[in-house]
């Protein structure tokens, strides 16, 4: 695997951004924290961490990042949202059957169902089989959403818990309900670096 020439950005407004930086740096990828629209200009790809999607969404507006980030993602910049970050990528967001009107990037044709695993399974771990990744992947879920592609959408579902999609991809955009930055397994971060390398034509 080659490492990107430009750094990978980690959105650092709220949530578990340090863990993502550490995971990328362990793979030899340079990283920067993204807080300003100017920071966005410098990166080859961006990770949006877990946290609280309503808070991160409001901060994206306040810090004038929502529109520039959306524009770059539409123009081909690889973007990976984990948990709250995944919710922000969805075109539709619901919680307990209600439509949520929280700010979002509106990028992926899917419904993010917030806190979908219910109270009994607020936080849990599961060994998942993921398309394109050999062996099983130990995944950590914390108040995680389901990511349901719209009917007939071109999105690829890479893994599910039971019936429910928890890792989806569409071209250079990917979203996971779980938190690969909280375990030592680098394979999902490597998967993202490969998307970045492909976007850079390497
Ligand atoms: N439940 C949170 C939300 O809806 C996401 C939790 C997480 O990112 N771990 O924003």
Boltz pocket constraint, residues with backbone or C-beta under 6 A from the ligand:
constraints:
  - pocket:
      binder: B
      contacts: [[A, 49], [A, 50], [A, 51], [A, 52], [A, 53], [A, 54], [A, 82], [A, 83], [A, 84], [A, 85], [A, 87], [A, 114], [A, 115], [A, 142], [A, 143], [A, 144], [A, 177]]
      max_distance: 6.0
